[in-house]
Amino acid sequence: MTDRLGAAEFAHAAYGAPALRRIWLCADDYGMSIGVNTAIRDLVARGRINAVSVMVVAPSLHRSEANALAALNAGTERPAAIGLHVTLTTPFSPLSDGYRPAKQGAFLGLGATLTKAVMHRLNRDALEREITAQLRLFIHTFGRAPDFIDGHQHVQLLPQVGDAVLKVAKAGAPKAWLRQCGRPEPVPVKLAEHKALLLDFLSKRFRQRATAAGVRTNPAFAGAYEYADKADFPRLFEGFLDRLPDGSVVMCHPGFVDAELRRLDPLTTLREREYAFLADESFPALLASHGVALA
């Protein structure tokens, strides 16, 4: 039994404890910088995360970096699912020619993209071409379709964008599941959690559209928090695990800070705090204490 079960799972089995809930602990933004890539691969190798979301438009998704990630799955068992992190916001640039809306060759910011999506002022054909281009580059880079598809800054949930993602995914990666970002129901209404509440709201529509299209989604999601210096990630993470059913996704953003990350993203030192927490020797025991294991 111990050949097939980790220590925590063996303890649960031996003492008749309730079955472990299996989750996807997904590190986002692979490709953003070498420091982010290195931290994510280290956590995969340690068995601390089991899903990686890849930004194919990011500057540090060199062939060597993609190969290094894929090599971790080269054995008889694949320790990590690898997915496409659809990216449609600045400072990154589109792959497809003539993409609109864009400004000086780059995507618009999240606020402008959200506004246009809510007002249904995005170009449907342009969205589908760009998402298709990113999917095709993923398949070319990794030699296969992604295991799942999600979005940088949760763009896959936006009106118009979500419909385009669903259409492209069903045609080009029919076995992939899509990330929705709604928490387990019933959802606690805490006004301070305005980011999570917005994701709950957007995800309800996205789930409905996915179900109608026959596309699989994860049953629940956690991991959203306010990226402030005072954020206590270890405490927040324990809260993320509450009530999660099997197959749920917990999002994380581990990384090492380097010049490229500072240039591209405001989320910097918090990535190192997340990495330190996930890499700590006490982390597997924490998962087990909450009745959780990686899928």
C-alpha positions as CSV (number, residue, x, y, z in Angstrom):
1,M,0.0,0.0,0.0
2,T,2.8,2.5,0.8
3,D,4.1,2.0,-2.7
4,R,1.0,3.7,-4.0
5,L,0.0,6.0,-1.2
6,G,1.7,8.9,0.3
7,A,2.3,9.0,4.1
8,A,-0.8,11.1,4.8
9,E,-3.0,8.9,2.6
10,F,-1.6,5.8,4.2
11,A,-2.5,7.2,7.6
12,H,-6.0,8.0,6.6
13,A,-6.5,4.5,5.1
14,A,-4.9,2.7,8.0
15,Y,-7.1,4.4,10.7
16,G,-10.3,4.5,8.8
17,A,-10.4,8.3,8.5
18,P,-12.7,9.9,6.0
19,A,-11.6,9.8,2.4
20,L,-9.2,12.6,1.4
21,R,-10.6,15.3,-0.9
22,R,-8.4,15.6,-3.9
23,I,-7.7,19.1,-5.4
24,W,-5.7,20.7,-8.1
25,L,-3.2,23.1,-6.6
26,C,-2.4,25.2,-9.7
27,A,0.5,27.6,-10.1
28,D,-0.3,30.4,-12.6
29,D,1.9,32.5,-14.8
30,Y,4.5,30.0,-16.0
31,G,6.5,31.8,-18.7
32,M,6.3,35.3,-17.1
33,S,9.9,35.2,-15.9
34,I,12.7,32.8,-15.3
35,G,12.3,33.3,-11.5
36,V,8.6,32.4,-11.7
37,N,9.4,29.4,-13.9
38,T,12.2,28.1,-11.6
39,A,10.0,28.3,-8.5
40,I,7.1,26.5,-10.1
41,R,9.2,23.7,-11.5
42,D,10.8,23.2,-8.0
43,L,7.4,22.9,-6.4
44,V,6.3,20.4,-9.1
45,A,9.4,18.3,-8.4
46,R,8.8,18.4,-4.7
47,G,5.2,17.2,-5.2
48,R,3.8,20.4,-3.6
49,I,1.7,21.5,-6.6
50,N,0.1,19.4,-9.3
51,A,-1.0,21.8,-12.0
52,V,0.8,24.6,-13.9
53,S,-0.9,27.2,-16.1
54,V,1.3,28.5,-19.0
55,M,1.3,31.9,-20.6
56,V,2.4,31.3,-24.2
57,V,2.6,35.1,-24.9
58,A,5.0,35.7,-22.0
59,P,8.6,36.6,-22.8
60,S,10.2,33.8,-20.7
61,L,8.5,30.8,-22.3
62,H,11.6,29.9,-24.2
63,R,11.8,26.4,-25.8
64,S,14.2,25.4,-23.0
65,E,11.8,26.6,-20.3
66,A,8.9,24.7,-21.9
67,N,11.0,21.6,-22.3
68,A,12.1,21.7,-18.6
69,L,8.5,21.8,-17.5
70,A,7.4,19.0,-19.8
71,A,10.4,16.9,-18.7
72,L,8.9,16.7,-15.2
73,N,6.1,14.6,-16.7
74,A,8.4,12.3,-18.6
75,G,8.1,9.3,-16.3
76,T,5.3,6.7,-16.1
77,E,3.4,9.0,-13.8
78,R,2.6,12.7,-14.6
79,P,3.0,14.7,-11.4
80,A,1.4,17.9,-12.9
81,A,-1.4,18.8,-15.3
82,I,-0.2,21.5,-17.7
83,G,-2.8,24.1,-19.0
84,L,-3.1,27.2,-21.1
85,H,-3.3,30.5,-19.3
86,V,-5.2,32.6,-21.9
87,T,-3.8,36.1,-21.7
88,L,-5.6,39.2,-23.1
89,T,-4.4,42.1,-20.9
90,T,-1.4,44.4,-20.9
91,P,1.7,44.4,-20.7
92,F,1.5,41.4,-23.0
93,S,0.9,41.6,-26.8
94,P,-1.4,39.5,-29.0
95,L,-0.1,36.7,-31.3
96,S,-2.7,37.3,-34.0
97,D,-2.5,40.0,-36.6
98,G,-4.8,43.0,-36.3
99,Y,-6.1,42.1,-32.9
100,R,-8.4,44.7,-31.4
101,P,-8.7,46.2,-28.9
102,A,-5.1,47.0,-28.5
103,K,-3.0,50.0,-27.7
104,Q,0.5,50.5,-29.1
105,G,0.7,46.9,-30.0
106,A,-0.2,45.6,-26.6
107,F,-3.5,44.3,-25.1
108,L,-5.6,46.8,-23.1
109,G,-5.5,46.8,-19.3
110,L,-7.9,44.7,-17.3
111,G,-10.2,47.6,-16.4
112,A,-10.6,48.6,-20.0
113,T,-11.1,45.0,-21.2
114,L,-13.7,44.4,-18.5
115,T,-15.6,47.5,-19.5
116,K,-15.7,46.6,-23.2
117,A,-16.7,43.0,-22.4
118,V,-19.6,44.1,-20.1
119,M,-20.7,46.5,-22.8
120,H,-20.3,43.8,-25.5
121,R,-17.9,46.0,-27.5
122,L,-15.2,43.4,-28.0
123,N,-14.8,41.9,-31.5
124,R,-16.0,38.3,-31.4
125,D,-13.9,37.1,-34.4
126,A,-10.8,38.8,-33.1
127,L,-11.2,37.1,-29.7
128,E,-11.6,33.7,-31.3
129,R,-8.6,34.3,-33.6
130,E,-6.3,35.3,-30.7
131,I,-7.4,32.5,-28.3
132,T,-7.0,30.0,-31.2
133,A,-3.5,31.4,-31.8
134,Q,-2.5,30.9,-28.2
135,L,-4.0,27.4,-28.1
136,R,-2.1,26.5,-31.3
137,L,1.2,27.8,-29.9
138,F,0.7,25.8,-26.7
139,I,0.1,22.6,-28.8
140,H,3.1,23.4,-31.0
141,T,5.3,24.0,-27.9
142,F,4.3,21.0,-25.8
143,G,3.3,18.6,-28.6
144,R,-0.2,18.1,-27.2
145,A,-3.3,19.9,-26.2
146,P,-3.6,21.4,-22.7
147,D,-5.1,19.4,-19.9
148,F,-7.1,22.5,-18.9
149,I,-7.7,26.1,-19.9
150,D,-8.0,29.2,-17.7
151,G,-7.2,32.9,-18.0
152,H,-4.7,35.4,-16.8
153,Q,-6.6,37.8,-14.4
154,H,-9.6,35.5,-14.9
155,V,-10.4,36.9,-18.3
156,Q,-12.1,33.6,-19.3
157,L,-15.0,34.6,-17.1
158,L,-15.8,37.9,-18.9
159,P,-18.8,38.3,-21.2
160,Q,-17.9,37.7,-24.8
161,V,-14.4,36.3,-23.8
162,G,-15.9,33.3,-22.0
163,D,-18.0,32.5,-25.1
164,A,-14.9,32.7,-27.3
165,V,-12.9,30.5,-24.9
166,L,-15.6,27.9,-24.8
167,K,-15.9,27.8,-28.6
168,V,-12.2,27.5,-29.2
169,A,-11.7,25.0,-26.4
170,K,-14.5,22.7,-27.6
171,A,-13.0,22.7,-31.1
172,G,-9.3,22.6,-30.4
173,A,-9.0,20.9,-27.0
174,P,-12.2,18.9,-26.4
175,K,-10.7,16.9,-23.6
176,A,-9.6,19.9,-21.6
177,W,-11.6,21.2,-18.6
178,L,-12.1,24.9,-18.1
179,R,-11.5,26.8,-14.9
180,Q,-14.4,28.5,-13.3
181,C,-13.7,30.6,-10.2
182,G,-16.8,30.2,-8.0
183,R,-16.4,29.2,-4.4
184,P,-18.2,26.2,-2.8
185,E,-21.9,27.0,-2.3
186,P,-23.5,28.4,-0.2
187,V,-21.0,31.3,-0.6
188,P,-20.4,33.4,2.5
189,V,-21.1,37.1,1.9
190,K,-18.2,39.1,3.3
191,L,-18.0,42.5,1.7
192,A,-14.3,42.7,2.4
193,E,-13.9,39.8,-0.1
194,H,-14.9,41.9,-3.1
195,K,-12.6,40.1,-5.5
196,A,-13.9,36.7,-4.6
197,L,-17.5,38.0,-4.7
198,L,-16.9,39.3,-8.3
199,L,-15.5,36.0,-9.3
200,D,-18.5,34.1,-7.8
201,F,-20.8,36.4,-9.9
202,L,-18.9,36.0,-13.2
203,S,-18.5,32.3,-12.7
204,K,-22.2,31.5,-12.4
205,R,-22.8,32.6,-15.9
206,F,-19.6,31.0,-17.2
207,R,-20.6,27.6,-15.6
208,Q,-24.1,27.8,-17.2
209,R,-22.5,28.5,-20.6
210,A,-20.0,25.7,-20.2
211,T,-22.7,23.2,-19.2
212,A,-24.8,24.2,-22.2
213,A,-21.8,23.7,-24.5
214,G,-20.9,20.3,-22.9
215,V,-17.6,21.5,-21.6
216,R,-16.3,20.3,-18.2
217,T,-15.4,22.8,-15.4
218,N,-14.0,22.3,-11.9
219,P,-16.7,22.1,-9.2
220,A,-15.3,24.8,-7.0
221,F,-12.4,27.3,-6.7
222,A,-10.3,29.1,-4.1
223,G,-7.2,31.2,-3.9
224,A,-8.3,34.7,-4.6
225,Y,-7.2,37.3,-2.1
226,E,-6.2,40.9,-1.9
227,Y,-2.5,41.2,-2.9
228,A,-1.4,43.5,-0.1
229,D,1.9,43.4,1.8
230,K,0.0,42.6,5.0
231,A,-1.6,39.5,3.4
232,D,-1.1,36.4,5.6
233,F,-0.9,33.7,3.0
234,P,-0.6,30.7,5.3
235,R,-3.7,31.7,7.2
236,L,-5.6,32.5,4.0
237,F,-4.6,29.2,2.5
238,E,-6.1,27.2,5.3
239,G,-9.3,29.0,4.7
240,F,-9.1,28.2,1.0
241,L,-9.4,24.5,1.9
242,D,-12.7,24.8,3.7
243,R,-15.6,22.9,2.2
244,L,-13.8,22.2,-1.2
245,P,-15.2,19.2,-2.9
246,D,-13.2,16.7,-5.0
247,G,-11.7,18.1,-8.2
248,S,-11.6,21.7,-6.9
249,V,-8.9,24.2,-7.9
250,V,-6.8,26.3,-5.6
251,M,-4.9,29.0,-7.4
252,C,-1.4,30.1,-6.3
253,H,1.3,32.4,-7.7
254,P,4.7,31.2,-6.4
255,G,7.9,32.7,-7.9
256,F,11.3,34.2,-7.3
257,V,11.6,37.9,-7.9
258,D,13.8,39.0,-10.8
259,A,14.1,42.0,-13.0
260,E,11.7,40.6,-15.7
261,L,9.0,39.9,-13.1
262,R,9.3,43.5,-11.7
263,R,9.0,44.8,-15.2
264,L,5.9,42.9,-16.0
265,D,3.8,42.5,-12.9
266,P,3.1,44.3,-9.6
267,L,2.8,40.9,-7.8
268,T,6.4,40.3,-6.7
269,T,7.4,39.6,-3.1
270,L,4.1,37.9,-2.3
271,R,5.1,35.3,-4.9
272,E,8.2,34.5,-2.8
273,R,6.1,34.2,0.4
274,E,3.8,31.8,-1.4
275,Y,6.7,29.7,-2.6
276,A,8.2,29.6,0.9
277,F,4.9,28.4,2.4
278,L,4.4,25.7,-0.3
279,A,8.0,24.5,-0.1
280,D,8.1,24.2,3.7
281,E,8.4,20.7,5.1
282,S,5.2,21.2,7.1
283,F,3.0,21.8,4.1
284,P,2.1,18.1,3.4
285,A,1.0,17.7,7.0
286,L,-1.1,20.8,6.8
287,L,-3.0,19.4,3.7
288,A,-3.5,16.1,5.5
289,S,-4.8,17.8,8.7
290,H,-7.6,19.3,6.5
291,G,-8.4,16.0,4.8
292,V,-6.9,17.2,1.5
293,A,-4.5,15.6,-1.0
294,L,-3.3,16.6,-4.4
295,A,-5.3,15.0,-7.3
